[in-house]
Amino acid sequence: MPTYGYQCENCGKTFEVFQKVTDSAITKCSDCGGKTNKIFYPVGIIFKGPGFHITDYCRPKEAEKETSNESSGAKDAKNSKALDKKAS
């Protein structure tokens, strides 16, 4: 069951209640009998996978530099082997 938060307009008391989605909202404060308002909580959503917030979930720049250095070193080794084969 979801948890719903309420706040009393009169006394300022906040409280949470486990309710079914189909249950009606609580309209009276249990302490003072004042009118209550439902509190809306922010929801944390994380989109993962290709195409979602690429800048938020990208690799750190240091890791990119390391992999680019490693890949350029591998390319240099391949190029030198190819040149050696052409020369002989």
C-alpha positions, 0 to 999 in steps of 0.5 A: 500500500502506498504511503500518503502524507498530510499536513494540517492547515490549523496546527501544522502537524504533518503525518503519514498514513498507509492507504489504498489508492481507492481510499478517500483522502483524510480531510480532518486532523486527528489532533485539532480537527482542522482541514488537512492537505495532501503532501506530494513527495518528489519521485526519484526516477533514473532513466538508464540505457541508450538515449537517456540523459547521456551527459548525466551518465557518461564516463568520467573524463579521466577514464576517457583520456586513459582509454584514448591513450591506450587505444592510440598506443595500440594503433601506433603498434599496429602502424609500426608493424604494418610499416615493418612488413611494407619495408621488408 
